[in-house]
Amino acid sequence: MSAKTAVSTTSLLSRPGLWVTAWFVTWLVARGVLESTMPTWLRVVAALAPTPIAAAALVTIVRGARELDELEKRIQLEALAIAFVLAVLLIMTLGLLELAITLNRDDWSYRHVWAMLPPMYFAGLVIARRRYS
Amino acid sequence: MKNRLKVLRAERDWSQAELADRLAVSRQTVNSIETGKYDPSLPLALRIGKLFGQPVESIFLDGDEA
């Protein structure tokens, strides 16, 4: 492997987008495995499979965040603040609703709620970015 | 906080992108500072002062001076 190829491979592996995409793909594969009939141990392995990919994504995201310029850091902080409050509100409201009515677990289980969190971050990002543009 | 960044940049005929490169920040950061939507950190304000060869307080003006 040439030095140039090694550098470009290292550069590629340091991109958060790559790991987040890999994380999503691993989740899709895990979902596929869990929808089929498999031994329990394999189902548990499939359920945990996205974890190491998520860890790699986390490392690259944190490294990337450290390299952002100061305005982008502020934008990201505001986006995360908005997303965090919305996430707490969603989970708190679902908890209260659970006491008030019977929520259909086919619509409101963990596997549905987590997917609502990334859009909250992106909504926060749009709001924060608009403020400084 | 008001500032004279846009005037100083125009005097040197620099684009926002060029100034951003010289300050090692994004073009959005330069734009936000120029439009008064974002006040830079002290290290960045000092870099701006050094780049233009002027004291920070002559570039960034508080509300009473503006």
N, CA and C atoms of all chains as a GROMACS GRO file, in nm:
protein
  597
    1MET      N    1   0.085  -0.119   0.000
    1MET     CA    2   0.000   0.000   0.000
    1MET      C    3   0.089   0.124   0.000
    2SER      N    4   0.063   0.218  -0.093
    2SER     CA    5   0.146   0.338  -0.099
    2SER      C    6   0.111   0.431   0.016
    3ALA      N    7   0.203   0.527   0.040
    3ALA     CA    8   0.181   0.622   0.149
    3ALA      C    9   0.055   0.704   0.123
    4LYS      N   10   0.034   0.740  -0.006
    4LYS     CA   11  -0.082   0.823  -0.040
    4LYS      C   12  -0.212   0.747  -0.012
    5THR      N   13  -0.214   0.618  -0.049
    5THR     CA   14  -0.333   0.536  -0.026
    5THR      C   15  -0.358   0.521   0.123
    6ALA      N   16  -0.249   0.501   0.200
    6ALA     CA   17  -0.262   0.485   0.345
    6ALA      C   18  -0.320   0.611   0.407
    7VAL      N   19  -0.273   0.728   0.360
    7VAL     CA   20  -0.323   0.854   0.415
    7VAL      C   21  -0.470   0.872   0.381
    8SER      N   22  -0.508   0.842   0.253
    8SER     CA   23  -0.648   0.862   0.215
    8SER      C   24  -0.739   0.766   0.288
    9THR      N   25  -0.691   0.642   0.316
    9THR     CA   26  -0.772   0.546   0.392
    9THR      C   27  -0.790   0.596   0.534
   10THR      N   28  -0.682   0.647   0.594
   10THR     CA   29  -0.690   0.703   0.730
   10THR      C   30  -0.787   0.820   0.733
   11SER      N   31  -0.778   0.905   0.629
   11SER     CA   32  -0.866   1.021   0.621
   11SER      C   33  -1.013   0.978   0.612
   12LEU      N   34  -1.036   0.874   0.532
   12LEU     CA   35  -1.173   0.822   0.513
   12LEU      C   36  -1.227   0.768   0.645
   13LEU      N   37  -1.142   0.694   0.717
   13LEU     CA   38  -1.186   0.633   0.843
   13LEU      C   39  -1.209   0.736   0.953
   14SER      N   40  -1.157   0.856   0.933
   14SER     CA   41  -1.176   0.960   1.036
   14SER      C   42  -1.301   1.044   1.010
   15ARG      N   43  -1.374   1.007   0.905
   15ARG     CA   44  -1.495   1.084   0.873
   15ARG      C   45  -1.616   1.032   0.951
   16PRO      N   46  -1.678   1.118   1.032
   16PRO     CA   47  -1.794   1.074   1.110
   16PRO      C   48  -1.907   1.020   1.022
   17GLY      N   49  -1.927   1.082   0.907
   17GLY     CA   50  -2.036   1.041   0.818
   17GLY      C   51  -2.026   0.895   0.779
   18LEU      N   52  -1.902   0.850   0.756
   18LEU     CA   53  -1.880   0.710   0.718
   18LEU      C   54  -1.927   0.616   0.829
   19TRP      N   55  -1.888   0.649   0.953
   19TRP     CA   56  -1.922   0.563   1.066
   19TRP      C   57  -2.070   0.571   1.101
   20VAL      N   58  -2.128   0.690   1.086
   20VAL     CA   59  -2.272   0.702   1.114
   20VAL      C   60  -2.350   0.621   1.010
   21THR      N   61  -2.304   0.625   0.884
   21THR     CA   62  -2.368   0.546   0.779
   21THR      C   63  -2.352   0.396   0.810
   22ALA      N   64  -2.231   0.357   0.849
   22ALA     CA   65  -2.205   0.216   0.882
   22ALA      C   66  -2.292   0.172   1.000
   23TRP      N   67  -2.307   0.262   1.096
   23TRP     CA   68  -2.393   0.236   1.213
   23TRP      C   69  -2.536   0.209   1.167
   24PHE      N   70  -2.586   0.296   1.078
   24PHE     CA   71  -2.723   0.281   1.028
   24PHE      C   72  -2.739   0.150   0.950
   25VAL      N   73  -2.639   0.120   0.867
   25VAL     CA   74  -2.645  -0.005   0.789
   25VAL      C   75  -2.645  -0.126   0.883
   26THR      N   76  -2.561  -0.121   0.987
   26THR     CA   77  -2.555  -0.230   1.084
   26THR      C   78  -2.691  -0.246   1.154
   27TRP      N   79  -2.754  -0.134   1.183
   27TRP     CA   80  -2.887  -0.138   1.246
   27TRP      C   81  -2.987  -0.205   1.151
   28LEU      N   82  -2.980  -0.167   1.022
   28LEU     CA   83  -3.071  -0.227   0.924
   28LEU      C   84  -3.052  -0.378   0.919
   29VAL      N   85  -2.924  -0.422   0.917
   29VAL     CA   86  -2.893  -0.565   0.912
   29VAL      C   87  -2.945  -0.633   1.039
   30ALA      N   88  -2.922  -0.568   1.153
   30ALA     CA   89  -2.968  -0.625   1.281
   30ALA      C   90  -3.120  -0.640   1.280
   31ARG      N   91  -3.188  -0.536   1.228
   31ARG     CA   92  -3.334  -0.544   1.221
   31ARG      C   93  -3.377  -0.662   1.135
   32GLY      N   94  -3.308  -0.680   1.021
   32GLY     CA   95  -3.340  -0.791   0.932
   32GLY      C   96  -3.322  -0.926   1.000
   33VAL      N   97  -3.210  -0.939   1.072
   33VAL     CA   98  -3.182  -1.066   1.143
   33VAL      C   99  -3.288  -1.090   1.250
   34LEU      N  100  -3.325  -0.983   1.322
   34LEU     CA  101  -3.419  -0.998   1.433
   34LEU      C  102  -3.562  -1.024   1.386
   35GLU      N  103  -3.590  -0.994   1.260
   35GLU     CA  104  -3.724  -1.021   1.208
   35GLU      C  105  -3.736  -1.167   1.165
   36SER      N  106  -3.622  -1.235   1.151
   36SER     CA  107  -3.626  -1.375   1.108
   36SER      C  108  -3.615  -1.467   1.231
   37THR      N  109  -3.635  -1.594   1.208
   37THR     CA  110  -3.628  -1.690   1.317
   37THR      C  111  -3.484  -1.736   1.335
   38MET      N  112  -3.427  -1.702   1.448
   38MET     CA  113  -3.287  -1.734   1.476
   38MET      C  114  -3.276  -1.778   1.621
   39PRO      N  115  -3.167  -1.847   1.655
   39PRO     CA  116  -3.145  -1.880   1.797
   39PRO      C  117  -3.131  -1.752   1.880
   40THR      N  118  -3.169  -1.762   2.006
   40THR     CA  119  -3.168  -1.643   2.093
   40THR      C  120  -3.030  -1.577   2.099
   41TRP      N  121  -2.924  -1.661   2.111
   41TRP     CA  122  -2.790  -1.603   2.124
   41TRP      C  123  -2.754  -1.520   2.001
   42LEU      N  124  -2.798  -1.565   1.884
   42LEU     CA  125  -2.770  -1.491   1.761
   42LEU      C  126  -2.850  -1.361   1.755
   43ARG      N  127  -2.970  -1.367   1.811
   43ARG     CA  128  -3.055  -1.248   1.814
   43ARG      C  129  -2.993  -1.142   1.906
   44VAL      N  130  -2.936  -1.189   2.018
   44VAL     CA  131  -2.871  -1.095   2.110
   44VAL      C  132  -2.747  -1.035   2.043
   45VAL      N  133  -2.670  -1.118   1.975
   45VAL     CA  134  -2.551  -1.069   1.902
   45VAL      C  135  -2.593  -0.965   1.799
   46ALA      N  136  -2.700  -0.994   1.727
   46ALA     CA  137  -2.748  -0.899   1.625
   46ALA      C  138  -2.791  -0.767   1.689
   47ALA      N  139  -2.858  -0.778   1.805
   47ALA     CA  140  -2.905  -0.656   1.874
   47ALA      C  141  -2.788  -0.570   1.922
   48LEU      N  142  -2.677  -0.637   1.958
   48LEU     CA  143  -2.560  -0.563   2.009
   48LEU      C  144  -2.460  -0.524   1.900
   49ALA      N  145  -2.481  -0.578   1.781
   49ALA     CA  146  -2.384  -0.555   1.672
   49ALA      C  147  -2.359  -0.408   1.640
   50PRO      N  148  -2.461  -0.321   1.645
   50PRO     CA  149  -2.433  -0.180   1.612
   50PRO      C  150  -2.345  -0.109   1.716
   51THR      N  151  -2.331  -0.165   1.836
   51THR     CA  152  -2.262  -0.094   1.944
   51THR      C  153  -2.117  -0.058   1.911
   52PRO      N  154  -2.032  -0.154   1.865
   52PRO     CA  155  -1.894  -0.113   1.834
   52PRO      C  156  -1.885  -0.011   1.722
   53ILE      N  157  -1.977  -0.021   1.626
   53ILE     CA  158  -1.977   0.077   1.515
   53ILE      C  159  -2.016   0.214   1.571
   54ALA      N  160  -2.113   0.214   1.664
   54ALA     CA  161  -2.154   0.341   1.726
   54ALA      C  162  -2.039   0.400   1.806
   55ALA      N  163  -1.960   0.315   1.870
   55ALA     CA  164  -1.844   0.364   1.948
   55ALA      C  165  -1.744   0.431   1.855
   56ALA      N  166  -1.719   0.370   1.739
   56ALA     CA  167  -1.628   0.430   1.641
   56ALA      C  168  -1.684   0.563   1.592
   57ALA      N  169  -1.816   0.567   1.569
   57ALA     CA  170  -1.880   0.691   1.526
   57ALA      C  171  -1.864   0.799   1.632
   58LEU      N  172  -1.881   0.759   1.757
   58LEU     CA  173  -1.868   0.855   1.868
   58LEU      C  174  -1.727   0.916   1.872
   59VAL      N  175  -1.626   0.828   1.857
   59VAL     CA  176  -1.487   0.877   1.861
   59VAL      C  177  -1.462   0.978   1.748
   60THR      N  178  -1.507   0.945   1.627
   60THR     CA  179  -1.482   1.036   1.514
   60THR      C  180  -1.564   1.165   1.528
   61ILE      N  181  -1.685   1.153   1.584
   61ILE     CA  182  -1.768   1.273   1.603
   61ILE      C  183  -1.702   1.368   1.704
   62VAL      N  184  -1.653   1.311   1.814
   62VAL     CA  185  -1.589   1.395   1.917
   62VAL      C  186  -1.461   1.458   1.862
   63ARG      N  187  -1.383   1.377   1.788
   63ARG     CA  188  -1.260   1.433   1.727
   63ARG      C  189  -1.295   1.544   1.630
   64GLY      N  190  -1.399   1.522   1.551
   64GLY     CA  191  -1.443   1.624   1.454
   64GLY      C  192  -1.490   1.749   1.526
   65ALA      N  193  -1.561   1.732   1.636
   65ALA     CA  194  -1.614   1.846   1.712
   65ALA      C  195  -1.501   1.932   1.766
   66ARG      N  196  -1.391   1.867   1.805
   66ARG     CA  197  -1.277   1.942   1.860
   66ARG      C  198  -1.210   2.028   1.754
   67GLU      N  199  -1.228   1.991   1.626
   67GLU     CA  200  -1.163   2.066   1.518
   67GLU      C  201  -1.252   2.176   1.460
   68LEU      N  202  -1.376   2.185   1.509
   68LEU     CA  203  -1.466   2.286   1.455
   68LEU      C  204  -1.420   2.426   1.497
   69ASP      N  205  -1.455   2.524   1.416
   69ASP     CA  206  -1.421   2.660   1.457
   69ASP      C  207  -1.523   2.706   1.562
   70GLU      N  208  -1.494   2.820   1.627
   70GLU     CA  209  -1.570   2.856   1.747
   70GLU      C  210  -1.718   2.882   1.721
   71LEU      N  211  -1.752   2.939   1.605
   71LEU     CA  212  -1.895   2.962   1.578
   71LEU      C  213  -1.966   2.829   1.557
   72GLU      N  214  -1.902   2.738   1.482
   72GLU     CA  215  -1.966   2.608   1.458
   72GLU      C  216  -1.985   2.531   1.589
   73LYS      N  217  -1.890   2.546   1.682
   73LYS     CA  218  -1.905   2.482   1.813
   73LYS      C  219  -2.029   2.537   1.884
   74ARG      N  220  -2.047   2.668   1.875
   74ARG     CA  221  -2.163   2.728   1.940
   74ARG      C  222  -2.292   2.677   1.874
   75ILE      N  223  -2.291   2.671   1.741
   75ILE     CA  224  -2.410   2.623   1.669
   75ILE      C  225  -2.443   2.480   1.711
   76GLN      N  226  -2.339   2.396   1.718
   76GLN     CA  227  -2.361   2.257   1.758
   76GLN      C  228  -2.413   2.248   1.901
   77LEU      N  229  -2.359   2.333   1.989
   77LEU     CA  230  -2.405   2.333   2.129
   77LEU      C  231  -2.552   2.371   2.137
   78GLU      N  232  -2.592   2.474   2.063
   78GLU     CA  233  -2.732   2.516   2.065
   78GLU      C  234  -2.822   2.408   2.006
   79ALA      N  235  -2.774   2.344   1.898
   79ALA     CA  236  -2.852   2.236   1.836
   79ALA      C  237  -2.872   2.121   1.935
   80LEU      N  238  -2.766   2.085   2.006
   80LEU     CA  239  -2.775   1.975   2.103
   80LEU      C  240  -2.863   2.014   2.221
   81ALA      N  241  -2.857   2.142   2.261
   81ALA     CA  242  -2.942   2.188   2.372
   81ALA      C  243  -3.089   2.176   2.334
   82ILE      N  244  -3.120   2.218   2.212
   82ILE     CA  245  -3.259   2.209   2.163
   82ILE      C  246  -3.301   2.062   2.156
   83ALA      N  247  -3.213   1.980   2.097
   83ALA     CA  248  -3.244   1.837   2.081
   83ALA      C  249  -3.262   1.769   2.217
   84PHE      N  250  -3.178   1.805   2.313
   84PHE     CA  251  -3.186   1.741   2.445
   84PHE      C  252  -3.319   1.773   2.513
   85VAL      N  253  -3.356   1.901   2.510
   85VAL     CA  254  -3.483   1.941   2.574
   85VAL      C  255  -3.601   1.872   2.504
   86LEU      N  256  -3.599   1.869   2.371
   86LEU     CA  257  -3.707   1.803   2.297
   86LEU      C  258  -3.712   1.653   2.329
   87ALA      N  259  -3.594   1.591   2.342
   87ALA     CA  260  -3.589   1.447   2.373
   87ALA      C  261  -3.645   1.419   2.512
   88VAL      N  262  -3.605   1.504   2.608
   88VAL     CA  263  -3.658   1.488   2.745
   88VAL      C  264  -3.809   1.508   2.744
   89LEU      N  265  -3.854   1.609   2.672
   89LEU     CA  266  -3.998   1.636   2.664
   89LEU      C  267  -4.073   1.517   2.605
   90LEU      N  268  -4.018   1.462   2.496
   90LEU     CA  269  -4.084   1.348   2.430
   90LEU      C  270  -4.095   1.229   2.526
   91ILE      N  271  -3.984   1.194   2.589
   91ILE     CA  272  -3.983   1.076   2.676
   91ILE      C  273  -4.069   1.100   2.800
   92MET      N  274  -4.060   1.221   2.855
   92MET     CA  275  -4.142   1.254   2.972
   92MET      C  276  -4.291   1.247   2.936
   93THR      N  277  -4.327   1.304   2.822
   93THR     CA  278  -4.468   1.304   2.780
   93THR      C  279  -4.518   1.162   2.756
   94LEU      N  280  -4.433   1.081   2.691
   94LEU     CA  281  -4.474   0.942   2.668
   94LEU      C  282  -4.492   0.870   2.801
   95GLY      N  283  -4.405   0.900   2.898
   95GLY     CA  284  -4.417   0.839   3.032
   95GLY      C  285  -4.547   0.878   3.100
   96LEU      N  286  -4.582   1.006   3.087
   96LEU     CA  287  -4.708   1.053   3.148
   96LEU      C  288  -4.829   0.994   3.074
   97LEU      N  289  -4.819   0.991   2.941
   97LEU     CA  290  -4.930   0.935   2.863
   97LEU      C  291  -4.952   0.788   2.895
   98GLU      N  292  -4.839   0.721   2.923
   98GLU     CA  293  -4.846   0.578   2.958
   98GLU      C  294  -4.930   0.556   3.084
   99LEU      N  295  -4.925   0.657   3.172
   99LEU     CA  296  -5.006   0.649   3.295
   99LEU      C  297  -5.152   0.684   3.266
  100ALA      N  298  -5.173   0.765   3.162
  100ALA     CA  299  -5.309   0.810   3.133
  100ALA      C  300  -5.385   0.713   3.044
  101ILE      N  301  -5.315   0.660   2.945
  101ILE     CA  302  -5.380   0.570   2.849
  101ILE      C  303  -5.287   0.451   2.821
  102THR      N  304  -5.336   0.355   2.748
  102THR     CA  305  -5.252   0.242   2.708
  102THR      C  306  -5.192   0.272   2.571
  103LEU      N  307  -5.060   0.297   2.570
  103LEU     CA  308  -4.994   0.325   2.443
  103LEU      C  309  -4.971   0.195   2.368
  104ASN      N  310  -4.993   0.200   2.238
  104ASN     CA  311  -4.971   0.082   2.155
  104ASN      C  312  -4.820   0.060   2.138
  105ARG      N  313  -4.770  -0.050   2.190
  105ARG     CA  314  -4.626  -0.076   2.184
  105ARG      C  315  -4.575  -0.099   2.042
  106ASP      N  316  -4.667  -0.125   1.951
  106ASP     CA  317  -4.625  -0.140   1.810
  106ASP      C  318  -4.590  -0.005   1.748
  107ASP      N  319  -4.631   0.103   1.817
  107ASP     CA  320  -4.602   0.238   1.765
  107ASP      C  321  -4.509   0.317   1.855
  108TRP      N  322  -4.504   0.282   1.985
  108TRP     CA  323  -4.434   0.367   2.082
  108TRP      C  324  -4.336   0.290   2.167
  109SER      N  325  -4.267   0.195   2.111
  109SER     CA  326  -4.167   0.122   2.189
  109SER      C  327  -4.031   0.192   2.172
  110TYR      N  328  -3.927   0.140   2.242
  110TYR     CA  329  -3.793   0.197   2.228
  110TYR      C  330  -3.749   0.203   2.082
  111ARG      N  331  -3.786   0.100   2.006
  111ARG     CA  332  -3.738   0.094   1.868
  111ARG      C  333  -3.799   0.203   1.780
  112HIS      N  334  -3.907   0.265   1.829
  112HIS     CA  335  -3.964   0.377   1.755
  112HIS      C  336  -3.913   0.511   1.808
  113VAL      N  337  -3.900   0.518   1.941
  113VAL     CA  338  -3.866   0.646   2.004
  113VAL      C  339  -3.725   0.692   1.967
  114TRP      N  340  -3.627   0.598   1.962
  114TRP     CA  341  -3.489   0.641   1.933
  114TRP      C  342  -3.480   0.709   1.796
  115ALA      N  343  -3.561   0.661   1.702
  115ALA     CA  344  -3.556   0.717   1.566
  115ALA      C  345  -3.608   0.860   1.562
  116MET      N  346  -3.677   0.903   1.667
  116MET     CA  347  -3.727   1.041   1.670
  116MET      C  348  -3.619   1.139   1.718
  117LEU      N  349  -3.512   1.086   1.777
  117LEU     CA  350  -3.410   1.175   1.835
  117LEU      C  351  -3.321   1.243   1.730
  118PRO      N  352  -3.270   1.169   1.628
  118PRO     CA  353  -3.188   1.239   1.528
  118PRO      C  354  -3.260   1.354   1.459
  119PRO      N  355  -3.390   1.339   1.421
  119PRO     CA  356  -3.457   1.456   1.361
  119PRO      C  357  -3.462   1.576   1.456
  120MET      N  358  -3.466   1.550   1.586
  120MET     CA  359  -3.466   1.662   1.683
  120MET      C  360  -3.334   1.737   1.676
  121TYR      N  361  -3.223   1.661   1.663
  121TYR     CA  362  -3.092   1.724   1.650
  121TYR      C  363  -3.086   1.808   1.522
  122PHE      N  364  -3.136   1.750   1.411
  122PHE     CA  365  -3.130   1.824   1.285
  122PHE      C  366  -3.220   1.948   1.289
  123ALA      N  367  -3.333   1.937   1.359
  123ALA     CA  368  -3.420   2.054   1.374
  123ALA      C  369  -3.346   2.161   1.455
  124GLY      N  370  -3.278   2.118   1.561
  124GLY     CA  371  -3.200   2.212   1.642
  124GLY      C  372  -3.089   2.276   1.560
  125LEU      N  373  -3.029   2.197   1.473
  125LEU     CA  374  -2.920   2.247   1.388
  125LEU      C  375  -2.972   2.354   1.291
  126VAL      N  376  -3.088   2.329   1.234
  126VAL     CA  377  -3.148   2.427   1.141
  126VAL      C  378  -3.177   2.557   1.215
  127ILE      N  379  -3.237   2.546   1.335
  127ILE     CA  380  -3.271   2.666   1.413
  127ILE      C  381  -3.145   2.743   1.451
  128ALA      N  382  -3.044   2.671   1.501
  128ALA     CA  383  -2.921   2.738   1.545
  128ALA      C  384  -2.846   2.800   1.428
  129ARG      N  385  -2.841   2.727   1.317
  129ARG     CA  386  -2.767   2.777   1.199
  129ARG      C  387  -2.834   2.904   1.143
  130ARG      N  388  -2.967   2.902   1.144
  130ARG     CA  389  -3.041   3.017   1.091
  130ARG      C  390  -3.010   3.143   1.171
  131ARG      N  391  -2.990   3.125   1.301
  131ARG     CA  392  -2.965   3.241   1.388
  131ARG      C  393  -2.835   3.313   1.351
  132TYR      N  394  -2.738   3.238   1.302
  132TYR     CA  395  -2.607   3.300   1.274
  132TYR      C  396  -2.581   3.321   1.125
  133SER      N  397  -2.682   3.298   1.041
  133SER     CA  398  -2.657   3.316   0.897
  133SER      C  399  -2.717   3.447   0.847
  134MET      N  400  -2.252   4.361   1.963
  134MET     CA  401  -2.136   4.450   1.960
  134MET      C  402  -2.105   4.488   1.814
  135LYS      N  403  -2.089   4.620   1.793
  135LYS     CA  404  -2.056   4.667   1.658
  135LYS      C  405  -1.906   4.645   1.632
  136ASN      N  406  -1.870   4.639   1.504
  136ASN     CA  407  -1.728   4.626   1.473
  136ASN      C  408  -1.699   4.684   1.334
  137ARG      N  409  -1.572   4.704   1.307
  137ARG     CA  410  -1.528   4.764   1.180
  137ARG      C  411  -1.466   4.660   1.088
  138LEU      N  412  -1.498   4.536   1.112
  138LEU     CA  413  -1.433   4.428   1.036
  138LEU      C  414  -1.459   4.438   0.886
  139LYS      N  415  -1.583   4.467   0.850
  139LYS     CA  416  -1.619   4.474   0.708
  139LYS      C  417  -1.541   4.586   0.638
  140VAL      N  418  -1.530   4.700   0.707
  140VAL     CA  419  -1.458   4.815   0.651
  140VAL      C  420  -1.310   4.781   0.633
  141LEU      N  421  -1.252   4.722   0.736
  141LEU     CA  422  -1.109   4.686   0.730
  141LEU      C  423  -1.083   4.583   0.620
  142ARG      N  424  -1.176   4.490   0.608
  142ARG     CA  425  -1.162   4.387   0.503
  142ARG      C  426  -1.172   4.450   0.365
  143ALA      N  427  -1.269   4.542   0.350
  143ALA     CA  428  -1.288   4.608   0.220
  143ALA      C  429  -1.166   4.692   0.182
  144GLU      N  430  -1.106   4.755   0.282
  144GLU     CA  431  -0.986   4.837   0.256
  144GLU      C  432  -0.874   4.754   0.195
  145ARG      N  433  -0.870   4.628   0.233
  145ARG     CA  434  -0.764   4.540   0.182
  145ARG      C  435  -0.811   4.458   0.061
  146ASP      N  436  -0.936   4.481   0.022
  146ASP     CA  437  -0.994   4.413  -0.093
  146ASP      C  438  -0.992   4.260  -0.075
  147TRP      N  439  -1.022   4.216   0.047
  147TRP     CA  440  -1.027   4.072   0.075
  147TRP      C  441  -1.172   4.026   0.071
  148SER      N  442  -1.192   3.908   0.024
  148SER     CA  443  -1.326   3.848   0.033
  148SER      C  444  -1.342   3.790   0.174
  149GLN      N  445  -1.466   3.758   0.209
  149GLN     CA  446  -1.490   3.695   0.340
  149GLN      C  447  -1.414   3.563   0.351
  150ALA      N  448  -1.411   3.489   0.239
  150ALA     CA  449  -1.342   3.359   0.240
  150ALA      C  450  -1.192   3.377   0.263
  151GLU      N  451  -1.136   3.481   0.200
  151GLU     CA  452  -0.993   3.508   0.215
  151GLU      C  453  -0.960   3.545   0.360
  152LEU      N  454  -1.044   3.630   0.418
  152LEU     CA  455  -1.022   3.669   0.558
  152LEU      C  456  -1.038   3.547   0.649
  153ALA      N  457  -1.138   3.466   0.618
  153ALA     CA  458  -1.162   3.344   0.698
  153ALA      C  459  -1.038   3.254   0.695
  154ASP      N  460  -0.980   3.240   0.576
  154ASP     CA  461  -0.857   3.158   0.564
  154ASP      C  462  -0.744   3.215   0.650
  155ARG      N  463  -0.729   3.345   0.645
  155ARG     CA  464  -0.620   3.409   0.721
  155ARG      C  465  -0.641   3.396   0.872
  156LEU      N  466  -0.768   3.388   0.912
  156LEU     CA  467  -0.797   3.377   1.056
  156LEU      C  468  -0.818   3.231   1.100
  157ALA      N  469  -0.813   3.140   1.004
  157ALA     CA  470  -0.835   2.997   1.031
  157ALA      C  471  -0.972   2.972   1.094
  158VAL      N  472  -1.074   3.039   1.037
  158VAL     CA  473  -1.213   3.013   1.077
  158VAL      C  474  -1.295   2.993   0.951
  159SER      N  475  -1.424   2.965   0.968
  159SER     CA  476  -1.510   2.946   0.850
  159SER      C  477  -1.557   3.081   0.798
  160ARG      N  478  -1.601   3.081   0.671
  160ARG     CA  479  -1.655   3.205   0.613
  160ARG      C  480  -1.780   3.249   0.689
  161GLN      N  481  -1.856   3.151   0.736
  161GLN     CA  482  -1.977   3.182   0.813
  161GLN      C  483  -1.942   3.260   0.940
  162THR      N  484  -1.830   3.224   1.001
  162THR     CA  485  -1.789   3.295   1.123
  162THR      C  486  -1.758   3.441   1.092
  163VAL      N  487  -1.684   3.464   0.983
  163VAL     CA  488  -1.653   3.602   0.943
  163VAL      C  489  -1.781   3.679   0.915
  164ASN      N  490  -1.872   3.617   0.841
  164ASN     CA  491  -1.999   3.682   0.807
  164ASN      C  492  -2.079   3.715   0.934
  165SER      N  493  -2.084   3.622   1.026
  165SER     CA  494  -2.162   3.643   1.149
  165SER      C  495  -2.101   3.753   1.235
  166ILE      N  496  -1.968   3.762   1.236
  166ILE     CA  497  -1.903   3.870   1.313
  166ILE      C  498  -1.932   4.005   1.246
  167GLU      N  499  -1.918   4.008   1.113
  167GLU     CA  500  -1.941   4.135   1.041
  167GLU      C  501  -2.083   4.186   1.059
  168THR      N  502  -2.178   4.095   1.062
  168THR     CA  503  -2.318   4.137   1.074
  168THR      C  504  -2.361   4.156   1.220
  169GLY      N  505  -2.268   4.135   1.311
  169GLY     CA  506  -2.297   4.157   1.452
  169GLY      C  507  -2.379   4.048   1.517
  170LYS      N  508  -2.391   3.933   1.448
  170LYS     CA  509  -2.470   3.824   1.506
  170LYS      C  510  -2.388   3.739   1.601
  171TYR      N  511  -2.259   3.752   1.591
  171TYR     CA  512  -2.171   3.671   1.676
  171TYR      C  513  -2.052   3.755   1.720
  172ASP      N  514  -2.027   3.753   1.850
  172ASP     CA  515  -1.908   3.821   1.904
  172ASP      C  516  -1.796   3.719   1.919
  173PRO      N  517  -1.680   3.746   1.861
  173PRO     CA  518  -1.572   3.645   1.865
  173PRO      C  519  -1.516   3.628   2.005
  174SER      N  520  -1.452   3.515   2.025
  174SER     CA  521  -1.382   3.491   2.151
  174SER      C  522  -1.264   3.587   2.161
  175LEU      N  523  -1.208   3.599   2.280
  175LEU     CA  524  -1.092   3.688   2.298
  175LEU      C  525  -0.974   3.644   2.210
  176PRO      N  526  -0.939   3.514   2.205
  176PRO     CA  527  -0.827   3.475   2.116
  176PRO      C  528  -0.850   3.513   1.970
  177LEU      N  529  -0.975   3.495   1.922
  177LEU     CA  530  -1.002   3.530   1.783
  177LEU      C  531  -0.999   3.682   1.764
  178ALA      N  532  -1.052   3.756   1.859
  178ALA     CA  533  -1.048   3.903   1.851
  178ALA      C  534  -0.902   3.951   1.847
  179LEU      N  535  -0.818   3.888   1.926
  179LEU     CA  536  -0.675   3.926   1.927
  179LEU      C  537  -0.610   3.893   1.793
  180ARG      N  538  -0.649   3.779   1.734
  180ARG     CA  539  -0.594   3.741   1.602
  180ARG      C  540  -0.637   3.845   1.497
  181ILE      N  541  -0.762   3.888   1.509
  181ILE     CA  542  -0.814   3.988   1.414
  181ILE      C  543  -0.735   4.119   1.430
  182GLY      N  544  -0.716   4.159   1.554
  182GLY     CA  545  -0.640   4.281   1.579
  182GLY      C  546  -0.499   4.273   1.523
  183LYS      N  547  -0.435   4.158   1.545
  183LYS     CA  548  -0.298   4.137   1.496
  183LYS      C  549  -0.293   4.139   1.344
  184LEU      N  550  -0.393   4.074   1.281
  184LEU     CA  551  -0.396   4.067   1.135
  184LEU      C  552  -0.408   4.206   1.073
  185PHE      N  553  -0.492   4.290   1.134
  185PHE     CA  554  -0.512   4.424   1.078
  185PHE      C  555  -0.416   4.528   1.138
  186GLY      N  556  -0.333   4.486   1.232
  186GLY     CA  557  -0.236   4.576   1.292
  186GLY      C  558  -0.300   4.687   1.374
  187GLN      N  559  -0.412   4.653   1.438
  187GLN     CA  560  -0.483   4.754   1.518
  187GLN      C  561  -0.523   4.694   1.651
  188PRO      N  562  -0.535   4.778   1.755
  188PRO     CA  563  -0.580   4.723   1.882
  188PRO      C  564  -0.726   4.674   1.873
  189VAL      N  565  -0.756   4.574   1.952
  189VAL     CA  566  -0.890   4.514   1.947
  189VAL      C  567  -0.999   4.619   1.971
  190GLU      N  568  -0.973   4.710   2.066
  190GLU     CA  569  -1.078   4.808   2.100
  190GLU      C  570  -1.104   4.909   1.990
  191SER      N  571  -1.016   4.916   1.890
  191SER     CA  572  -1.044   5.006   1.779
  191SER      C  573  -1.123   4.934   1.668
  192ILE      N  574  -1.129   4.801   1.679
  192ILE     CA  575  -1.205   4.724   1.580
  192ILE      C  576  -1.343   4.689   1.635
  193PHE      N  577  -1.348   4.652   1.761
  193PHE     CA  578  -1.475   4.615   1.824
  193PHE      C  579  -1.518   4.728   1.918
  194LEU      N  580  -1.639   4.774   1.896
  194LEU     CA  581  -1.688   4.890   1.971
  194LEU      C  582  -1.807   4.849   2.056
  195ASP      N  583  -1.809   4.895   2.181
  195ASP     CA  584  -1.925   4.858   2.263
  195ASP      C  585  -2.044   4.946   2.225
  196GLY      N  586  -2.158   4.920   2.283
  196GLY     CA  587  -2.283   4.986   2.245
  196GLY      C  588  -2.277   5.137   2.252
  197ASP      N  589  -2.208   5.193   2.352
  197ASP     CA  590  -2.205   5.338   2.370
  197ASP      C  591  -2.123   5.406   2.261
  198GLU      N  592  -2.020   5.333   2.212
  198GLU     CA  593  -1.933   5.393   2.110
  198GLU      C  594  -1.994   5.384   1.971
  199ALA      N  595  -2.079   5.282   1.951
  199ALA     CA  596  -2.130   5.255   1.816
  199ALA      C  597  -2.224   5.365   1.768
   0.00000   0.00000   0.00000
